[in-house]
Amino acid sequence: MKIMKTTKEICNSFPGQLAALVLASAVAIPAMGQASAGTPQDTPPSTAQQSSPTTSTANPPAKEGFWGRVNPMARKKWVKKQTDPINDRLGELDGVTAKNAQDIKDVDARAQAGITKAQSTADAANQTATAAGQQAQQAGTIAQTASTHVEAINTTVNGIDQYHQISEADIPFRGGVPTLSKAAKQQLDDFATSLTGHQGYIVEVEARSPGAGNVGIQSSERLAEAVNRYLVTQHDIPVYRLHAVALGNVPPTDTTQTAQADSKPAKPARVRTSSVHIRLMENSLAAQGAASPQGVASSTGTERP
């Protein structure tokens, strides 16, 4: 009111300048009103503001958009601001989960590798044990075979000098002359034929002559040589199988007279004729691979019938 009164007085004093003052007043009054509205110190607080000063200061009014609601862009930012820590935590948990999964996978791979290696080692050990068992079994078989072979050899060695008589013949000579008669040759032929099929045999040749001393021994040597010569040359009997001895006038041990009533030993009969006694002695354990004396090649390279 004071301002309007002052303006009226000025207009009455200065009629020419009325239009300018009206224009200035029109411009100044809205500006002053805006200044009064914008300055909180000049305007007393309202009843609502006086009743809740804390609320207006702590929680400023939210911005309203075109539709009277909270600004959608401001809400997205707020939601993003609220969810960023959660997303970061979730990302961290995902990283930890991925690391745990990778660690579990690595542990499982190492465990599988260890199990495979242990299984391979066990299989190799099992194969080695099986091979060792087979070798032990083979060694036991070989040892058993060797033991059997040794026993057979011992039996052969123990019985190699054990001979038994197969056949015998007595070849007579007339007058101590070392000449084989036809009957004597026939006896030797039959004796040589009986050697067929026998192995490990020897032929014992005992020659006797009625002469005393050296005379009888030399005569019996000639008789034994005649028999050996015939068997070697006519029947290819190996020389190493003929064992001859010249006994002279020594009587044979199996031609003693019967004992007397007083149990005194009887004297052996005297040698009265010249003869050669031959025996076929066989040992089946000796010379198992020896060939039969029949059909053996002679020293000249021809085979006798």
SULPEZI-V771170 format. One record per pair of residues at least 4 apart in sequence whose ideal C-beta (glycine too) atoms are under 6 Angstrom apart, sorted by the first residue. I is the first residue (numbers start at 1). J is the second residue. If there is no record, write none. Layout:
# SULPEZI-V771170
I	J
I	J
This chain:
# SULPEZI-V771170
11	18
17	21
24	28
25	29
28	32
36	42
45	49
45	50
54	58
55	59
62	70
63	71
64	68
65	69
65	71
70	75
79	83
83	87
154	158
156	160
156	285
159	285
160	285
160	286
163	281
163	283
165	279
165	281
166	280
166	282
167	194
167	280
168	279
169	187
169	191
169	278
170	275
170	277
171	184
171	187
171	276
172	275
173	223
173	274
176	209
176	219
176	274
178	222
178	223
178	226
180	184
180	185
188	230
192	235
195	293
196	292
196	294
198	282
199	287
199	290
200	283
200	284
200	286
200	287
201	282
202	241
202	243
202	281
203	241
203	242
204	243
204	279
205	224
205	227
205	244
205	278
206	245
206	247
206	277
207	220
207	223
207	224
207	246
207	276
208	220
208	247
208	271
208	275
209	216
209	219
209	220
209	274
210	249
210	271
210	272
211	215
211	216
211	219
212	216
212	249
214	218
216	248
216	249
217	246
217	248
220	246
220	247
220	248
221	246
223	274
223	276
224	244
224	246
225	229
227	276
228	242
228	244
229	233
230	234
231	235
231	237
232	237
236	296
236	298
236	304
237	241
237	293
249	271
251	268
251	269
251	271
255	269
256	266
256	268
257	266
259	266
260	264
291	296
297	303
298	302
298	304
